[in-house]
Amino acid sequence: MSPPVSLIISPSRTQHFSGDSLSLSCEGQSDSTGWRVRGYTHSGSVSDCSSDWGSVTGSKCTIGYLYTYHTGVYWCQSESGGSSNPVNITVHNLPTTTLTVASQSPVFTGESVTLKCEVQGYDRWTYQWYKKKAQSQWTTVSQSVFYTVNRDTLTISGDAVVNGDQYQCRGERHDRPTTSQYSNTVTLTVHAGDSSSLGLVGLAVGLSLVVFFILLTLLWCYENNKESLCRCTGSQSDINQTSDQTQRESGDTGAGPSEVTYAEIKLKPKQKAKKKEEGYAEYEERRERSDITLELDRWSDQDEDPSMEVEEVPQGDPSSQTDITGSKGDEPPATKASPKALPRA
């Protein structure tokens, strides 16, 4: 047996969103007088339709603005305790909306600003833009010489960019949900001056850093080259001192400072001259020994044979003379003993 009264929801929808309006009424085959709408909501208790969440007109309850806390179970109940079939009602939040500044760089006086609006979920959205000046109410922003609306973006010209102005947006469409939530609020922050001055400051800082690193590199190179130059100069000084000392020892006082290669070249003739002097001294010693030997031979022959006479060979062309070493040359001639013929007895 069906209950005499049923709970009717109008408008009949598959989904309910925040902001929707809704009416619940008790209707039956007979008179519905004495029936009232009751509900079990998030509060965890049963309550009648009242000014807390709706308005009552007879056996009808009207909710002008749904919130998510209206989600619950609803039915009709009579004064005698009879009740209708329960109806579940779920209220969904509207899609969220996000408003961002397209460029995250600082905004300077005279520059334009572009805002972007985005709704999470669903499609075929159009966008409404709202602006609030200091100490004023929210107003709708539409296409004008100061504002350019391009579907989900709003471009504010430089003349209309004011520090402290606030902006919001919201999505709208023909299907349910017909609207989205209001977006977050974006407050414009405008810096004094312009971006070109900031660029010049950045350029100056960059050039200063480049010059600093160049100077640091040059200083490092100078220190390294200075150390190498000192080592080379010290070695050259030692070489020059050694060369000068060698020249003084060899008696070459007329020669000036010479390079390293010059000192080596000058030393070689000295060594040859020294060898020549040693050879000449040896030759003189040998010649003296030969002269002594010849004298001894001559006196020995005279002692043995009185008829023998020593005859001195006249000096002639030095080139025709033969020294005791077997070489012709510029050496003094040696005396020879020649025997005289004695008469036979």
Salt bridges, closest charged atoms under 4 A:
ASP20 OD2 - ARG13 NH1 3.59
ASP20 OD2 - ARG176 NH2 2.32
ASP48 OD2 - ARG36 NE 3.44
ASP48 OD1 - ARG38 NE 2.49
ASP123 OD1 - ARG124 NH1 3.67
ASP123 OD1 - ARG173 NH1 3.82
ASP152 OD2 - LYS116 NZ 2.83
ASP165 OD2 - LYS131 NZ 3.72
ASP165 OD2 - LYS133 NZ 3.44
GLU172 OE2 - ARG170 NH2 3.43
ASP175 OD2 - ARG124 NH2 2.78
GLU227 OE2 - ARG231 NH1 3.23
GLU284 OE1 - ARG287 NH2 2.96
GLU285 OE2 - ARG289 NH1 3.11
GLU295 OE1 - ARG298 NH2 2.47
GLU309 OE1 - LYS340 NZ 1.95
GLU331 OE1 - ARG287 NH1 3.66
